[in-house]
């Protein structure tokens, strides 16, 4: 077993926030960022004041014309430089991610790789912002009319990112903004701000107009400026539904993009291509990153003819998962983001059992560690069934009829992603057409996400879509030039 060094961080190191592309110095309050495995303070991060936020927004407004005027190749060059720097600093950033979030080092390396994909996709899309020519002579009264449609940057963007993917979910906001030419002010999670500030260091070395970006860890008291300030033209937020819908209500006239929570189901109608692969993907869906993902596979529905076979293999695989030091390469489950998070999950598991569910394995927490847990036949009234558990817990159910299984998948107020294992093309398309989710994953768990796909949910899981090309659409405004008798001599 290879053991990787736990941290290169100096506990006294102080990270600076960025205002108008520059690191900020001066006397300010500092936020302690802890090593989630040891609980010790790993670094200190400056907290922005109300005045800092106001200065950052003003800088973004001032930078709007210069950002919009950047040529496609210039925006592409910035994004490609970020890609190069992420590759160069990948080991350092992966260790920082594990330090601040507690996720296993192999998952952190995967997140850095995904962030590289995200910025690379943005670089490619930055030179593909197309418009169209429109014939407008649709009737005799419109003879001689034609139009040109173009897309223009919306202006300053407010960004609020969560703690579970501290780099890649930041990348999904920052990369599209640079690709279209929008200045932005980012608020990273106060639990995991370090990797976002490292990204600020990288952006500082890029050829961007002054004021193009600011990255500001803020106190809870000042965070609402990111929601309510009307100088922002767009708010893009990833996080819980309670926070997200409240922010939308306070956002005023600005456009809002929200990627919120989930309660992702998965149907196993067939073993595709076989039992081992199916179970491997189900394990990934249920326990990758300790289930701390909006598309964590929370509910698993298995056809009755396969139920005992899948159940036994799934439980055997769960019991082999290693929980421990996230800096060790063979660790599958690190600590949860906090002890209180682990305790909350344990309480929901106990409640599910009290209400009639059967505990098959796991069920207990110790400190910030929560055992990988499988429950059977948890009733609808239990929180673990009706809400987002956000932890390493999977609920197992048996079904007879595929249509009824799809209906049961839809029996939730969430709708982010669903998974279906089937070799029947008709059933695959039935699921695609009838599942109430923003994404249907065929022959894999609902936890699969490719960073270029449209990503987002229905119902309480959010509005609009992330995924580089689709996020860019929300950061652009359409204008039409209507012309009469142009080209007529």
N, C-alpha and C positions, 0 to 999 in steps of 0.2 A: 504494500500500500504506500502510495506516494503522499507525503504530507507537505502541503504548501505553507509557506510562512504566513502567520496569521495577519500581520499588518506591517506596513512600512510607515504608518502614520505616527507622527509625534503627537502625544496627547495634548501638548501645549500649542500645536499649530493652529493658526487662525486663518480662516478663509474669508476673503473679501467678496462682497457683492459687487455687481457691475451696474453702473448708471451711465447711459450714453456711451457704451462700448468700453468704458474704463473702470478698472478696479477702484474702489472707494477707500480712502483712508480717513482717519479722524475718530473721535470718541463716540462710540455707540454701544448699545447693549449687545451682548453676545448670547447666542443660543448654543447650549451643549448638545453635541451629536454623539450618541453612544454607540459603542460596539455592541450589536444586538446579541452576540453570543456571550460575551463576558459581562455586559452591563456597565462597563467602564466608559468614562468619557474619552472619546477618540479624537475629537476636534471641536473647535469653537467657530461659529459662523456669525458674521455680523447680521443684526436685525435692522431692516430698513425702518425709518421713521415715516410719519405722514408726509413730511416735507420731501423726503427722498422719493417717495412714490410720485408725488406731484411733479418733481423735477424730471423723473423718468418719463412720465406721460407727456410732458411738454416737449422733451427731447424727441420723442417718437413722432409727435405731431409735426415738429419742425423738420424732421428727417423724411417725412412722407414724400415730398416731390422728388428728392434725390433718390430714394429707394425705387420709386416708380419709374424713374428715368434710367435705371441700370439696364444695360443691354442684356439680352438673353445669355450671351457667352460670358458676361461678367458674373451673373448670378450662378451660372453653371460652374464657373471657376471657383467661386467661394465654396459651393457645396462639395466639389471634388477635393478641395483642400481639407475640409472637415473630414471627409472619408479617409484621406491619407493620414491625418493626425490621429483619428480614432484607431486606425490600424497600428500606427507607431506606438501608441500609448495603451494598447488593448489590455496588456497584463496589469498595468497600474490601475486602469479604470475598473477592470473586473474585480480586483481586490478591494477597491473602494466600494463597489456595489455590495459585495458580501459583507464588508465591515458595517455599512450603514443600514442595510436591510435585513441581514441574517440569512439571505438565500444561499444555497450551496454554491460553491465556487464554479462548478460546471454549469449551473444555471446562469451565473453572472457572465461567464464567458459567452454563453449563448446569447445573452441580452446585448453584449457589445457587438457580436456578429450581426444580430438583427438591426441594431442601430446603424451599422455600416450599410446594410441593405437599404434602410430607410433613406439615408442621405444620398446614396447612390441612385435610388429610384427618383428622388427629387431632382438630382442633377440632370437626369435624362428627361424628366418631364418639364424642366424649366425652359427648354427650347421647343416645346410642343404645345404652347398655349395658342390654340387655333381659333380663328373666327370663321365667318362664312359670308358668302354673297347671297343675297335674297332677291329673287324676282318679286317685285311688288305690284306688277301690272296684272292683278288678279281679276280685274273687271275693267270695263270700258272707262269708267270714271277715274281709274288709276293709271291710265295709259301714260307711258313715259317715266314711271317711277321704278326705282330699284334701290336696294339698300346694302350696306356693309355692316356686319355685326362684329364687334370686337369686345374683348374682355380686359378690364382695367383693375389694378389692385384696389381693394376696398379701403385701405388706410390702416391706421394703428390697430393692432390686435392685442387683446388681453388674454393671457394664457394662465390657467391654473392646472397643475399636474399633481398626480397622486404619488404615494410612496411605494407601491408594489413593483412598478417598473420605472425606477428613478431616472433612467437614461432614455430608454426607447420610447416611453410615452411622452417625454419631453421632445424627443426627436420628431415624433409624429405631429407636433405642433410647430416646432421651429423650422424644420426642413421645408415644409410647404410654404411657410411665410417668406422665407428667403427665395424660394423658387419663383414666387409670383411678384416679389418686390414689396412686401409689407413690413414696416417696422413693428416691433413687438416689445411688450413688457411681460416677463414670465415670473410667476410665483411658484417655485418648487415646493414640494411638501417639506414642512419643518422637521419631519422625522428623517427624511433622506435627501438633504439638499446638496450633498458634496459632489455627486457626479454631474449635476446640472451646473455647478460652479466651475467644474473642470471644463465642461463644454463652453462656458463663458471665456475661460482662458484660451481655448482654441479659436473661438470667434473673434477674440481681441486681435489675433494675429492675421485675420482675414481682411481683405480689401472691401470694407463696408462703409457706407456713409456715416458720418458722426451722428449718433443718436439712433442708429438702426436697431440696437437691442439694449435691453436692461434685464438683469436677473436679480430678483430681490426676495430673499427670505424675509417674511414679515410676521408680525405678531397677529394674533387673532383679531385684535381690536382694529387694526388697519387693513385687514384683508379685504373688507367689503369695497374698498376703492376699485379693486379689480373688476367688480361686478357692476357698480353703479355709475362710475365716471363716464359721462357722455362723450368725452374726447375719444374714447375707444369706439371703433365701428363694428367690432366683432369680439365676442367672448367665446373662447373655446375651453371647455372644462371636462375633465375626467375624474370621476369619483363616485361617491355614494348618491343614491337617488334622493335621500332626504336633503342633502346639501345642494344637489344639482337643481332640483325643481324649485327650491327656495331662491337660488341665485337667478334662475330664469325669471321668476316673478319680480325680482328687484332690478332686472337688467335694463329696463326702460326700452328705448327705441332700437338699441343695437341688436344686430343679428347674433344668435346664440347657437352654438354647437355643443351637444352634450353626449358623452359616452358614459353610461351609468352602470348599475349593477345587473346581475343576472342570477338565474337559478337553472343552469343549463342541463337539459335532459339528453339522454342517449338511448337509442333503441338498438338491440341486437336481435335482428330477425334471422341472420345467417352468420356463419363464421367465415369472414373474408380476409385473407384466403384460407386461414386455418385458425385453430384455437389459440396457439401460441402467439401469433401476431395480434389477433383480436384482443387478447388479455393484455399484451404489452401496451397497446394503444389505450386501453381502458385504464391501466395503471397510470400512464402518463396524464390522461385527462383528469383523473381523480386526485392525484397526489403531487404532480409537478408543482414545484415552488410552494409546497405545503398548502395547496389549494387556494392560495392568496391571489386569485385571478378572477376577473369578471366572467370569464368563460370556463371556469373550473367545472368539471362534470360533477354535478351535485346529485342527479337522479339517473339511475341506470335501470332500464326496462329490458328484460330478457325473455324471449319466447319460451313457453313452457316446455317445449321439446328439448331445449338447450339449457334450461335453467340450472339444473343440478351440476351439469358439466362445467358451465361457465362460473357458477358460484364457487365451486370447490377450487378451480384453478385460480380464480381471482383472489380468493382469501389466502391461498398458499403464497401467491406473489406478494400480497400486501404484507404478510408476516415476515417476509425476507427484506423489506425495505429498511435501510440503515438510517437511524436518527442520531444526530450528534453534531460534532464540530463541523461547521459549514466550510471551513478552510481545507478539509480533507477531501480528496478527489472522489472517494467512493461514498460520501454522505449523500443520501437522497433527500432527507428532511432536516433542515436546520431549525432554528427557533422561529416562532411566530414574531410578528413585528413588536409585540409587547406581551408581558405576562397577563395583562388584563384581557388582551385579545384571546389568548389561549384559554383563560378561565371562562370567558364568555361562551366559547365553543363547547367546552366541557359541560357548562350549564345547559346548553341547548340539547346536547346528547342525552343528558339525564332526563330532561323534560320529555324528549321523544320516547324514551323507554317507559317513563311513567304513563304516557298516553297510549301505550300499546305497541310501540316498536320493539324489535328484538335486536339486542347488541350481539353482533357476530364476532367482532374483534376490536381491540383498542378501547377508546372511550374516556381516557384519563389524560390529564395534563400534569406536568411537573415544571414549575417555573414558566418559562416562555415556550416550552416544548409541548406540543399536542400530539398524542399518538395517532398514527394513521388508523382511521375508524371506518367500519362498515356496519350499517344498520339495515334491518330488513322490515318491510311493511310498516313504515312510519306513517301515521295518519295525517290527513290534510291539516288538522288543527294545530299540529306541532310547528313551532317556529322553524325547525330544521327542514321541514317540508315546504312551508309557504314562503319563507324569506330566503335571503342570500346568506349562507353560513360563512363563507369566505375563510375556509380552513380545510384540513385534510379529512373530510368526511364525505362518504358516498352512501346514498340511500338506494337499496336494492329492491326491485319489484319484479313479479312474474306477470306475464300477460298471455292471452290466447289469440287475440285478433289484432292485426296490424293497424287497421283504422282506429280501433279503440285506443291503441297505444299512442297513436298520433294525437288523439283528442286529449289523452292524459298528459302528454308533453305540453300541450297548450293550456293546461289547467293551472295557470300561474299569471300573476300580473307583470311578469318579466317576459322579455322576448329578444334575447341577444343572439345566441347561437344554439343550434341543436345538432346532434350527431345521429347517423343512421348507418348500421352495418347491414347491407343486403346485396345479394347478387341478382335480385329481380329488378329489372330496369323500370317496370311499371310502378313498383312500390317506391323506388328511388324518386321518381318524378311526382308521385302522389305526395310524398313527404315534402318535396321542394315546394309544391303548390299549396299545401295545406298547413304546414308548420308555421306558426306565428312567431317568426324569428327573423332577424336581419341576415342571418347566414345559416345554411344547412350544409353540414360536412358529411360527405358520403364516404363510408368505409374508414372512418377515423373518429376520434372523440371530438366533442364540440370545442375542446381547448385548442384546436389547431387554428393558427392565424398566420397568413402570409402577409407581409407588411405592405404589399402593393394592392391587396384586395380591398374592396369597399367593406368597411367594418363599422358596425353600429347596430342599434337595436330598435325594436318596436315596443309599444306599450310603455311601461315604466323604465325600460332600459335605455331610453334616450331619444334624441332627434338628430337628424343629419348623419353624415358618415365621415369616419376617418379613413386612412389608407391614402397614400400620398396624392395621387391624382384627384381623388374625391375630396380630400381636405382642401386642395388648391381651389376647387370650384367654389367653395364657400368663402374663400378669401378674394374672389374676383367678382366684379360687377359687370353686367352686360350693358353696352351702349350700342345704339343703332344710328347710323348715318343714313338718312333718307334723302335720295337725290332725284331730281326731276330733269329729264332731257339731258343727261350726261352722256357724252359720246355721240351726240347727234350734231351733224354738221349741215 
